[in-house]
Structures are given as structure tokens and as C-alpha cells.
Amino acid sequence: MRIDRFEDIIAWKKAMRLTVTIYKQFNHCKDYSFRDQIRRASVSITNNIAEGYERNTNKEFKHFLFIAKGSCGEVRSMIHLAHSLKYISPENYTALHDEAEEISRILSGFIKTL
């Protein structure tokens, strides 16, 4: 499959959906530092995929995909914390965690391909 723009990348699409979900899920969270950090980490996934793609070299793209993967790990860690602090229901925890884990796997595969 040929990728003509970063918006075509499956990991970017899934990460964008995750980011929107996180924004909505934590919209009313009164722990502002937690809310802001999980939002920043989720946005970092999409932005690093986009920035890396726009660099036009596989070496730089791969570097930014590693950063995106790290941000995905940060989001997963914060999802665990949100669950422990009862900021989210067990069902939302499972859905968010599974989605973030899938994005991480996709990024790993993409990195290996490059």
C-alpha cells in the first residue's frame, strides 16, 4: 500500500480516534494536571507520526515513530493510573487500554517495515 500523506497511515487514524476519545473521556476531570498530561501524550502520538512522515526520509520517520510509540506507552501508563484512581470505569479502562496497545503494535510493525 502506498502512503501519499500522513492522514492515510492507519496508526495515525487510530491514534486520532484515541485522542478524541481521551479528550471527551477526561473533559470533566478535575485533576487538571492529569487531564492535561494524558491529553498531551495522546496528541504526541499523532503529531509525531505526522511530523516524521513529513520529514521525507525513512531514518527520520522511524525516529519519530519511536517517539510516537513512547508517547503511546505514556498514554497506557496514564490509563492504568486513571483506572486505579477511579477516574474511568473498568469498561472504559479496557477499551482505552486495548486501543492504545493496538496502536503500539501497529507502530512496532511499521518501524520494522522501515
C-alpha positions in Angstrom: 0.0 0.0 0.0 1.3 3.4 -1.0 1.1 6.2 1.5 0.7 9.6 -0.1 0.0 11.6 3.1 0.2 11.0 6.8 -3.6 11.0 7.1 -3.5 7.7 5.2 -1.5 6.0 7.9 -3.6 3.5 9.9 -1.7 4.2 13.1 -2.3 7.9 12.7 -6.1 7.4 12.1 -6.4 5.1 15.2 -4.3 7.4 17.3 -6.5 10.4 16.3 -9.6 8.4 17.3 -7.9 7.6 20.6 -7.0 11.2 21.2 -10.6 12.4 20.5 -11.9 9.7 22.9 -9.4 10.8 25.6 -10.4 14.4 25.2 -14.0 13.5 25.7 -13.4 10.9 28.4 -11.5 13.3 30.6 -13.3 16.5 29.7 -14.8 16.9 33.2 -11.8 15.5 35.1 -11.0 18.0 37.9 -7.4 16.6 38.2 -6.2 19.2 35.7 -2.6 18.1 35.7 -3.6 14.5 35.0 -6.1 15.6 32.3 -3.6 17.8 30.6 -0.8 15.2 30.7 -2.9 12.4 29.2 -4.2 14.8 26.5 -0.6 16.0 25.6 0.7 12.4 25.5 -2.2 11.3 23.2 -1.7 14.3 20.9 2.0 13.5 20.8 1.3 10.1 19.2 -0.5 11.7 16.2 1.8 14.7 15.9 5.0 12.6 15.9 3.6 10.3 13.2 2.7 13.3 11.1 6.0 15.1 11.7 8.1 12.1 11.0 6.2 11.3 7.7 6.7 14.9 6.5 10.5 14.6 7.0 10.6 12.5 3.8 13.4 10.1 5.0 12.8 6.7 6.4 15.5 7.3 9.0 13.8 10.4 10.4 10.4 8.9 10.0 11.5 5.8 12.0 12.9 8.1 14.7 9.6 9.9 15.1 7.7 6.6 15.1 9.8 5.5 18.1 8.8 8.8 19.8 5.1 8.2 19.0 5.4 4.7 20.4 6.9 6.1 23.6 4.0 8.5 23.9 1.6 5.6 23.4 3.3 3.9 26.3 2.8 7.0 28.4 -0.9 7.1 27.5 -1.2 3.4 28.5 0.5 4.1 31.8 -1.8 7.0 32.5 -4.8 4.9 31.6 -3.7 2.4 34.3 -3.4 5.4 36.7 -6.9 6.7 35.7 -8.3 3.2 36.4 -6.5 3.0 39.8 -7.8 6.4 40.8 -11.3 5.5 39.6 -11.3 8.3 37.0 -12.7 5.8 34.5 -14.9 2.7 34.6 -13.4 -0.7 34.2 -15.1 -0.9 30.8 -13.6 2.4 29.6 -10.2 1.3 31.0 -10.3 -1.9 28.9 -11.4 -0.1 25.8 -8.8 2.7 26.1 -6.0 0.3 27.1 -6.8 -2.1 24.2 -6.9 0.7 21.7 -3.6 2.2 22.9 -2.0 -1.3 22.9 -3.1 -1.9 19.3 -1.6 1.4 18.2 1.7 0.5 19.8 1.7 -2.9 18.0 0.9 -1.2 14.7 3.8 1.3 15.3 6.2 -1.5 16.1 5.3 -3.3 12.8 5.7 -0.1 10.9 9.1 0.6 12.4 10.2 -3.0 11.4 8.9 -2.4 7.9 11.0 0.7 7.5 
